């Protein structure tokens, strides 16, 4: 009786969401491999934060077919298999193993909720909602009219064979659009071999994070030991810090001058000239690109006739005219000279 009770207690402990036994090294390896290889998608969870989720059946397929613990892989051949080595042979065994990982809170089961048009309209402010609905109606009407006109033209122009071909093409193109979904917590936290969504909770820290964290700690400790540095190094570091502060102040001053010049020219031109000095200075670009080009401008006023003539390439200085135009001008001047001589 006592033995049966202990076995039942162990089974209940396995099924509980708070197992007392820690994860084994093998379970961590399987979880890490799944995290790197299983295809994931992103969506909102409870309309708040974006999460990565995967489909339950795809994870089972991967472990059975392409994982290092699959029966077909060289590592997990039954002939070379050691005692206690993990081998995924059936779907039921794989589902049970993934269910254990779920209880270790590597991921959790979620419920898919399709996003309807009503949910999208709730996010739009009330003063914009009517205008958005009108635009949608007008767009739908235009699409319907275009479809009707296309159908009529196809009926009149195409033959029966072409209609069959176009019908096949439409069947291929007319696939259902993927509906957007959001996720919610599922009440039954079990692993099922189906299309249910499972949200990743396992988020390992990459190795380079530890290196960067150690370097930051070392730099902070070095700065705390600044009084113990040699005198020359302290003087050099002081000058470097002074130069960096001056550089920052210079960039901020240039940004102020940039906006001041823009405001003055914009007001003096009657809201027609937008002149930017160092236009990329405050943009998210590289250090050298932020200082090039030197200026940029746009003019929205009327252009005078003189400006149009200057912009004409035919009247530009150094431009060679056509031979016909030069011959006609030469003839006209020659006739004028002959008339003056006769007079």
C-alpha positions in Angstrom: 0.0 0.0 0.0 2.8 2.4 0.9 4.6 1.7 -2.4 1.4 2.4 -4.4 0.9 5.7 -2.5 4.5 6.8 -3.2 4.1 6.0 -6.9 0.8 8.0 -7.0 2.5 10.9 -5.2 5.4 10.8 -7.7 2.8 10.9 -10.6 1.0 13.8 -9.1 4.3 15.6 -8.6 5.1 15.2 -12.3 1.7 16.6 -13.3 1.9 19.6 -10.9 2.9 23.0 -12.3 5.6 23.4 -9.6 7.8 20.4 -9.8 10.2 19.9 -6.9 12.9 18.2 -9.0 15.0 20.7 -11.0 15.5 20.3 -14.8 18.0 17.9 -16.0 20.9 18.8 -18.4 19.2 16.9 -21.2 15.9 18.8 -20.8 17.8 22.1 -21.0 19.5 21.0 -24.2 16.2 20.0 -25.8 14.6 23.3 -24.8 17.6 25.3 -26.1 17.5 23.3 -29.4 13.7 23.9 -29.8 14.1 27.6 -29.1 16.7 28.0 -31.9 15.0 25.7 -34.5 11.3 25.7 -34.1 9.5 28.4 -36.3 8.0 31.2 -34.3 5.6 34.1 -34.9 5.1 37.3 -33.1 1.8 38.7 -31.8 0.2 40.6 -28.9 -0.6 38.8 -25.7 -3.5 40.2 -23.7 -3.3 43.4 -25.9 -0.3 44.5 -24.0 3.1 43.1 -24.9 4.4 41.3 -28.0 5.4 37.6 -27.5 6.9 34.8 -29.6 4.8 31.7 -30.0 5.0 28.4 -31.9 2.6 25.7 -33.0 2.4 22.5 -30.9 2.4 20.0 -33.8 5.4 21.6 -35.5 7.5 21.2 -32.4 6.5 17.5 -32.2 7.4 17.0 -35.9 10.8 18.7 -35.5 11.8 16.6 -32.5 10.7 13.4 -34.3 12.3 14.1 -37.7 15.1 16.7 -37.5 16.4 16.8 -33.9 19.6 15.1 -32.6 17.3 12.8 -30.5 15.2 11.6 -33.4 15.2 7.9 -34.2 16.5 8.6 -37.8 19.6 10.6 -36.6 23.0 8.9 -36.3 23.2 9.9 -32.6 20.0 8.1 -31.6 20.2 4.9 -33.5 18.9 2.0 -31.5 22.0 -0.1 -32.2 24.4 2.6 -30.9 22.0 3.8 -28.2 23.4 3.8 -24.6 21.3 3.1 -21.6 19.1 6.0 -20.5 19.8 8.0 -23.7 16.9 10.0 -25.0 15.2 8.9 -28.2 11.9 10.2 -29.6 10.2 7.2 -31.1 6.5 8.0 -31.1 4.4 11.2 -31.0 2.9 10.2 -27.7 6.3 10.0 -26.1 7.3 13.4 -27.5 4.1 15.0 -26.4 4.7 13.7 -22.8 8.2 15.0 -22.8 7.1 18.5 -24.0 4.3 18.4 -21.4 7.1 18.0 -18.7 8.9 21.0 -20.2 5.6 23.0 -20.0 5.4 22.2 -16.3 8.9 23.6 -15.9 7.5 26.8 -17.3 9.7 26.9 -20.4 6.5 27.9 -22.4 2.8 28.0 -21.7 -0.3 27.2 -23.6 -2.3 30.1 -25.1 -5.7 30.6 -26.7 -6.0 32.1 -30.1 -8.5 35.0 -30.5 -9.1 36.3 -34.0 -8.9 40.1 -34.3 -12.2 41.5 -35.7 -13.0 44.8 -37.3 -14.8 45.8 -34.2 -11.6 45.4 -32.1 -9.7 47.6 -34.6 -12.4 50.3 -34.5 -12.2 50.4 -30.7 -8.6 51.6 -30.9 -9.5 54.5 -33.2 -10.6 57.7 -31.4 -14.3 58.6 -31.7 -13.7 61.8 -33.6 -11.8 59.9 -36.3 -14.1 56.8 -36.4 -16.8 58.2 -38.7 -14.3 59.4 -41.2 -12.4 56.1 -41.2 -15.7 54.2 -41.8 -16.6 56.4 -44.7 -13.2 55.9 -46.3 -13.6 52.1 -46.0 -17.1 52.2 -47.6 -15.8 54.3 -50.5 -12.8 51.9 -51.0 -15.1 48.8 -50.9 -17.4 50.4 -53.4 -14.5 51.2 -55.7 -13.2 47.6 -55.4 -16.6 46.2 -56.2 -17.0 48.4 -59.3 -13.5 47.4 -60.5 -14.3 43.7 -60.1 -17.6 44.1 -62.0 -15.9 45.9 -64.9 -13.2 43.3 -65.0 -15.7 40.5 -65.1 -17.7 42.1 -67.9 -14.5 42.7 -70.0 -13.4 39.1 -69.5 -16.8 37.7 -70.5 -16.8 39.8 -73.7 -13.1 39.2 -74.8 -12.0 35.8 -73.6 -13.0 32.5 -75.0 -14.1 29.4 -73.0 -10.6 27.9 -72.8 -9.1 31.1 -71.6 -11.9 31.4 -69.0 -11.0 28.0 -67.6 -7.3 29.0 -67.3 -8.2 32.3 -65.6 -10.5 30.4 -63.3 -7.6 28.2 -62.2 -5.4 31.3 -61.7 -8.1 32.9 -59.7 -8.4 29.7 -57.6 -4.7 30.0 -56.8 -4.7 33.7 -56.1 -8.1 33.7 -54.4 -6.7 32.1 -51.2 -8.0 33.2 -47.9 -6.1 36.0 -46.3 -4.4 35.2 -43.0 -6.4 36.7 -40.2 -4.6 38.5 -37.4 -4.9 36.9 -34.0 -4.0 37.8 -30.4 -3.3 35.4 -27.6 -4.9 34.9 -24.2 -4.0 32.5 -21.3 -5.5 29.1 -21.7 -7.2 27.6 -18.6 -5.9 24.0 -19.3 -2.1 24.1 -19.2 -1.3 20.8 -21.0 0.6 20.0 -24.1 -1.5 18.9 -27.0 -0.4 17.7 -30.5 -2.5 20.2 -32.4 -2.3 23.7 -33.9 -2.6 25.4 -30.5 -0.2 28.2 -29.7 2.5 27.9 -27.1 4.2 31.1 -25.9 7.9 31.0 -25.1 8.9 31.9 -21.5 12.4 30.5 -21.9 14.7 33.4 -22.7 18.4 32.5 -22.1 21.0 35.2 -21.6 23.5 35.1 -24.5 27.2 34.6 -23.6 28.3 38.0 -25.0 25.9 39.7 -22.5 28.1 38.3 -19.7 31.2 39.6 -21.3 29.8 43.0 -21.9 28.5 43.1 -18.3 31.9 42.1 -17.0 33.6 44.9 -19.1 31.1 47.5 -17.8 31.8 46.4 -14.2 35.6 46.6 -14.8 35.3 50.1 -16.3 33.3 51.3 -13.3 35.8 49.9 -10.9 38.7 51.6 -12.9 36.9 55.0 -12.7 36.4 54.5 -9.0 40.1 54.0 -8.6 40.8 57.3 -10.5 42.8 58.9 -7.5 45.2 56.0 -7.7 46.0 56.4 -11.4 49.5 57.8 -12.4 49.6 61.6 -12.7 50.3 61.7 -16.5 47.3 59.4 -17.2 45.1 61.6 -15.0 46.1 64.7 -17.0 45.5 63.0 -20.3 42.1 61.7 -19.3 41.2 65.2 -18.0 42.1 66.7 -21.4 40.1 64.0 -23.2 37.1 64.5 -21.1 37.3 68.3 -21.6 37.6 67.9 -25.4 34.6 65.6 -25.4 32.5 68.1 -23.4 33.5 70.9 -25.8 32.5 68.7 -28.8 29.1 68.0 -27.3 28.5 71.7 -26.5 29.6 72.6 -30.1 27.1 70.1 -31.6 24.3 71.4 -29.4 25.3 75.0 -30.4 25.2 74.1 -34.1 21.8 72.6 -33.7 20.5 75.8 -32.1 22.0 77.9 -34.9 20.4 75.5 -37.5 16.9 76.0 -36.1 17.5 79.8 -35.6 18.5 80.2 -39.3 15.6 78.1 -40.4 13.1 80.2 -38.4 14.5 83.6 -39.5 14.5 82.7 -43.3 11.1 81.0 -43.0 9.5 84.1 -41.5 11.3 86.6 -43.8 10.3 84.7 -46.9 6.7 84.6 -45.9 6.5 80.9 -45.1 7.9 79.9 -48.5 11.6 79.1 -48.0 12.7 76.2 -45.9 16.4 76.4 -45.5 18.2 73.8 -43.5 21.8 74.3 -42.4 23.4 70.8 -41.8 20.0 69.0 -42.3 21.3 65.6 -41.0 22.8 67.0 -37.7 19.9 65.8 -35.5 19.1 62.7 -37.5 19.9 59.1 -36.6 22.9 58.7 -38.9 26.6 58.1 -38.6 28.9 60.8 -37.2 30.4 61.9 -40.6 27.0 61.7 -42.4 25.5 64.1 -39.8 27.7 66.9 -41.1 26.9 66.3 -44.8 25.4 67.9 -46.9 26.1 71.4 -45.7 22.7 72.8 -46.6 19.4 71.9 -48.1 16.4 74.0 -49.0 12.9 73.9 -50.6 11.1 76.9 -52.0 7.3 76.8 -52.4 6.7 80.3 -53.8 6.2 81.4 -57.5 9.2 81.3 -59.8 9.9 84.5 -61.9 10.4 84.5 -65.7 14.1 85.4 -65.3 14.6 82.3 -63.2 12.9 80.1 -65.8 15.1 81.5 -68.5 18.2 80.8 -66.4 17.0 77.3 -65.8 16.4 76.7 -69.5 19.4 74.5 -70.8 19.3 76.0 -74.3 20.2 79.5 -73.0 22.8 78.2 -70.5 26.3 79.7 -70.9 28.7 77.4 -72.8 25.8 75.6 -74.5 26.4 75.0 -78.2 23.3 75.7 -80.3 22.1 73.6 -83.2 23.6 74.2 -86.7 20.2 75.1 -88.2 19.7 77.9 -85.6 23.2 79.3 -86.2 22.7 79.2 -90.0 19.4 81.1 -89.8 20.9 83.8 -87.5 23.9 84.1 -89.9 21.7 84.6 -92.9 19.6 87.2 -91.2 22.6 89.3 -90.2 24.1 89.0 -93.7 20.9 90.3 -95.3 20.7 93.3 -92.9 24.3 94.3 -93.8 23.7 94.1 -97.6 20.6 96.3 -97.2 22.6 98.9 -95.3 25.2 99.0 -98.0 22.7 99.5 -100.9 21.1 102.4 -99.0 
